[in-house]
Amino acid sequence: GFLSGMRYTFQRGQSEGLNAVFHFTFTGKEPKTATVVIRDKTIRVTDGHEGTPDLRLTADSETWLGFLAKERSLLWALLRRKIRFKGSPKLLVAFGKCFPS
């Protein structure tokens, strides 16, 4: 639901100036790969990895959903390597601002 819901919860105004490609790899109970492109105040979500990412995020799907629901700490998940990313932390923060909390 996270990936399909992104199109509906995306906040265009919050994405001002963000032009980036994100690769998500979810592991665990719900394995999935996806590419999210945010460019010119629009979002495109596709299955699989396409293009060269500005940020790669790999996460245990259960941990990621817990983080989104504010039931789990991002810091703790990073320390336990349940969530890993490669790229600028600023991009991860900018991505988060595009969706309501």
Secondary structure, 3 states (H helix, E strand, C coil): CHHHHHHHHCCHHHHCCCCEEEEEEEECCCCEEEEEEEECCEEEEEECCCCCCCEEEEEEHHHHHHHHCCCCCHHHHHHCCCEEEEECHHHHHHHHHCCCC
